[in-house]
Amino acid sequence: MNVGIIGAGTMGIGIAQVAATNGCKVLVYDANAKQVETATVGLEKTLAKLVDKQKISAEKMTEILANISIATELKDFKDCELIIEAIIENKEIKTKVFTELENHVSESCIIGSNTSSISITSLGAELQKPERFIGIHFFNPAPLMPLVEVIPSLLTDKSLPDKIYNLMKEWGKTPVIAKDIPGFIVNRIARPYYGEALRIVEENIATPEQVDDAMKTLGNFKMGPFELMDLIGVDVNFSVTTTVYKEYFYDPKYKPSLLQQRMSEAKLHGRKTGKGFYDYSEGAEKPVPQKDEVLYDDIFHRILSMLINEAVEAKRLGIASDEDLELAMQKGVNYPKGLLQWGKEIGYDLVSEVLENLYDEYQEDRYRQSPLLRRM
Ligand SMILES: NC(=O)c1ccc[n+]([C@@H]2O[C@H](COP(=O)([O-])OP(=O)(O)OC[C@H]3O[C@@H](n4cnc5c(N)ncnc54)[C@H](O)[C@@H]3O)[C@@H](O)[C@H]2O)c1
């Protein structure tokens, strides 16, 4: 298959690697020619490391690199059967690229976008042939994270989601099909993991290290919310939350945190700037959390109940099948189990009670329960 990738940044080059590893001929284009070079050199280094670790053979590395070529203009995409766009997260710029692209590609060429937060329908509607357009949302790092959310717009051809779903399976990914709603599956359902954790710290109920410790020890999460925000980038996480909040017409459930805004303003972005909720400079020691059984239990149940409530609401709205909702959280953000299953295990009555108590205390719509929760 001839695949085109537009944008050779973090995601674009990762997706190119996935396609090339699976035998596709891949053309990569970036508006910044230097970026393609940097990305290709980076990819060579990544592959060489995989050879050193005996994860792939030297022949496979040669094959992958031979499958990737550089395009110097969008015209070069004329023979592509599938093009995945992974450029800057800006609707106007993406639309401009699609408009030009459609002048060069064949009638049957499928165009996908890796956007995290722009409505697929709003992008697709600007195309001459909106039925060929679909969201294909990989997670970072694309070669390692199994999940791919496949998101048809209201105008996408009805047969296209299954086609892309099957292709992603062939590429060794775990695809799920999601409705075109802000945050799709993962970035919507996971919001309370960060939002509620930030709130707990903002209200001086606990420290970041206590929240992280509680979620890891009681919930078996691989990383606590603050460790994860530092990894993702505090600024990036803040921007996703802000977008989701606006796109849901300012639903208080997704209200961003002032603490996170201040951290972003201060460029305390986490690992990439050397300091976030934790200090990553040389010799810095991670604070040791003060263990507190009752507090940990409260933190864990508060955050988990908010997450389960989100999953139940997503089920109620038919954002994806139950199976896909469960898979998405496990394969996209490494949750130790699906949230619907988790709700069953701890008891939906308990989840409902935790939310009711929070609502009683705060009198905020943020803690409203999904109408489905009481019927679960
Ligand atoms: N980084 C993530 O964790 C992540 C995860 C999933 C999805 N996404 C989405 O993937 C897309 C790309 O994100 P990224 O993190 O790879 O960004 P990035 O900044 O690493 O790369 C974007 C690339 O696009 C290029 N570009 C900008 N305008 C262009 C144009 N008009 N034509 C061609 N190339 C252009 C830039 O030169 C840059 O190399 C965004 O839509 C983002 O929302 C990102």
PDBQT file of the ligand as one rigid body, heavy atoms in Angstrom, charges set to zero:
ROOT
HETATM    1  N1  LIG A 401       2.242  14.573  20.559  1.00  0.00    +0.000 N 
HETATM    2  C1  LIG A 401       1.268  13.787  20.988  1.00  0.00    +0.000 C 
HETATM    3  O1  LIG A 401       1.318  13.238  22.092  1.00  0.00    +0.000 OA
HETATM    4  C2  LIG A 401       0.069  13.543  20.104  1.00  0.00    +0.000 A 
HETATM    5  C3  LIG A 401      -0.696  12.390  20.306  1.00  0.00    +0.000 A 
HETATM    6  C4  LIG A 401      -1.764  12.120  19.452  1.00  0.00    +0.000 A 
HETATM    7  C5  LIG A 401      -2.085  13.025  18.454  1.00  0.00    +0.000 A 
HETATM    8  N2  LIG A 401      -1.336  14.167  18.288  1.00  0.00    +0.000 N 
HETATM    9  C6  LIG A 401      -1.708  15.072  17.180  1.00  0.00    +0.000 C 
HETATM   10  O2  LIG A 401      -0.810  14.831  16.102  1.00  0.00    +0.000 OA
HETATM   11  C7  LIG A 401      -0.561  16.032  15.367  1.00  0.00    +0.000 C 
HETATM   12  C8  LIG A 401       0.913  16.321  15.340  1.00  0.00    +0.000 C 
HETATM   13  O3  LIG A 401       1.410  16.406  16.653  1.00  0.00    +0.000 OA
HETATM   14  P1  LIG A 401       2.978  16.272  16.974  1.00  0.00    +0.000 P 
HETATM   15  O4  LIG A 401       3.075  16.147  18.444  1.00  0.00    +0.000 OA
HETATM   16  O5  LIG A 401       3.595  15.246  16.094  1.00  0.00    +0.000 OA
HETATM   17  O6  LIG A 401       3.481  17.720  16.527  1.00  0.00    +0.000 OA
HETATM   18  P2  LIG A 401       4.956  18.201  16.182  1.00  0.00    +0.000 P 
HETATM   19  O7  LIG A 401       5.022  19.633  16.507  1.00  0.00    +0.000 OA
HETATM   20  O8  LIG A 401       5.982  17.273  16.767  1.00  0.00    +0.000 OA
HETATM   21  O9  LIG A 401       5.025  18.026  14.574  1.00  0.00    +0.000 OA
HETATM   22  C9  LIG A 401       4.241  18.743  13.685  1.00  0.00    +0.000 C 
HETATM   23  C10 LIG A 401       4.985  18.858  12.364  1.00  0.00    +0.000 C 
HETATM   24  O10 LIG A 401       4.114  19.426  11.397  1.00  0.00    +0.000 OA
HETATM   25  C11 LIG A 401       4.876  20.268  10.557  1.00  0.00    +0.000 C 
HETATM   26  N3  LIG A 401       3.978  21.212   9.890  1.00  0.00    +0.000 N 
HETATM   27  C12 LIG A 401       3.402  22.304  10.420  1.00  0.00    +0.000 A 
HETATM   28  N4  LIG A 401       2.633  22.892   9.494  1.00  0.00    +0.000 NA
HETATM   29  C13 LIG A 401       2.731  22.160   8.349  1.00  0.00    +0.000 A 
HETATM   30  C14 LIG A 401       2.165  22.260   7.068  1.00  0.00    +0.000 A 
HETATM   31  N5  LIG A 401       1.356  23.241   6.754  1.00  0.00    +0.000 N 
HETATM   32  N6  LIG A 401       2.475  21.302   6.160  1.00  0.00    +0.000 NA
HETATM   33  C15 LIG A 401       3.313  20.292   6.465  1.00  0.00    +0.000 A 
HETATM   34  N7  LIG A 401       3.894  20.153   7.680  1.00  0.00    +0.000 NA
HETATM   35  C16 LIG A 401       3.600  21.077   8.613  1.00  0.00    +0.000 A 
HETATM   36  C17 LIG A 401       5.883  20.917  11.481  1.00  0.00    +0.000 C 
HETATM   37  O11 LIG A 401       7.000  21.390  10.764  1.00  0.00    +0.000 OA
HETATM   38  C18 LIG A 401       6.225  19.759  12.432  1.00  0.00    +0.000 C 
HETATM   39  O12 LIG A 401       7.348  19.047  11.996  1.00  0.00    +0.000 OA
HETATM   40  C19 LIG A 401      -1.417  17.101  16.054  1.00  0.00    +0.000 C 
HETATM   41  O13 LIG A 401      -2.634  17.204  15.384  1.00  0.00    +0.000 OA
HETATM   42  C20 LIG A 401      -1.600  16.541  17.466  1.00  0.00    +0.000 C 
HETATM   43  O14 LIG A 401      -2.790  17.015  18.068  1.00  0.00    +0.000 OA
HETATM   44  C21 LIG A 401      -0.262  14.431  19.079  1.00  0.00    +0.000 A 
ENDROOT
TORSDOF 0
